[in-house]
């Protein structure tokens, strides 16, 4: 028999650990992207986006590209969306970018 866990505003052990890491990184003034693996999205105008520290490509179409980051998913939507290049660490996305959403 499995017990269900209530989520009434209480943090799980993992959430507390992540928050403690953030506090340490902030207090030592360390770069969050390096230490916590946070994704970095750099947008040039509405035509190019450079994404660093992503984990994988979840969806790829001319209208939307969805990436998995360490802590969230990143959706980049628009028209004529293409991935110009990608490596294990970064990628360049081109097209007419209309929206970037973190979820």
N, C-alpha and C positions, 0 to 999 in steps of 0.2 A: 504494500500500500504506500503510495507516494503522498506526501503532505504538500499542500500548496502554500506558497509564501505570500503573505500580504505585503503590498507595496503602498503603505500609507505615509509616504513622505520620508521614510527611513532609508538610509543609505545601506547598500550591501557592502560586504567586506571589500570587494573589488573597487567599488566606487570610492570608498574611503581611501584606499591605497592610491588610486589615481589622483585624488584631490591632494593627498599628502605629497605626492611627487610634484604636482603643480606648485604647491607652496614652497617646496625646497628649491625648485628651478627658479621661481620668481625671486626668492630671497637672495639667491646666489647670482642673480642676473645672468643666468645661462640661456642660450638660445633654445626656445621651446621646440623648434623643428628638429634640432639635433638630438636632444635628450628625450623628448616625449614622442617623437616620430610624427609630429603634426604635419598635415599636408599644407603645402604652400601653393597658392594659385596666383599667378601674375598675369594680368590682362593688359594687353596693349590695344587701346581703342576698343572697337567692338569686333575686331577681326582675328586676333590671335590670343591664345591663352597658353601659358606654360604651367604645367602641374608637376610638382615635386613631391616625393614621399607618398606615393599612392601604392595600393596593394594589388589592384587588378582592374580589368575592364569588365564591367557587368553588362553593359548594353552599348551597342554602337549602331547608329543609323544616321542618315543625313539630317535628321531633325533633332537628335538627342544623343549625347554620350554620357553614360553613367559610370563613375569610377568608385571603387571601394577604397576609402582611406582607413587609417587605423581606428578612428573613433566615429566616423560617419561616412555616408555616401555623398558624393558630389555629382550633381546633375548639371550639365552644360547644354543648354538647348538653343536652337536657332535654325538657320537655313544653310544648306550646303556644308554641313559640318564634316570635317575630315580630320583624321589623325595623321599629321605629317611625318612624325617619327615617334618612337617610344623605346625606352630602355627599362631596366629593372628599377630605375630611380626617378626618371622624369619623362615627360612627353610634351609635344607641341600639338595643339589643336587649332585648326583654322576654320574659318567660315564667317557667317554673319551671326555673331553671338548676340542673343536677345536676353538670356537669363542664366544666372548661375545660382544654384540652390544647394544648400547643405541640409541633409536630413538623415 
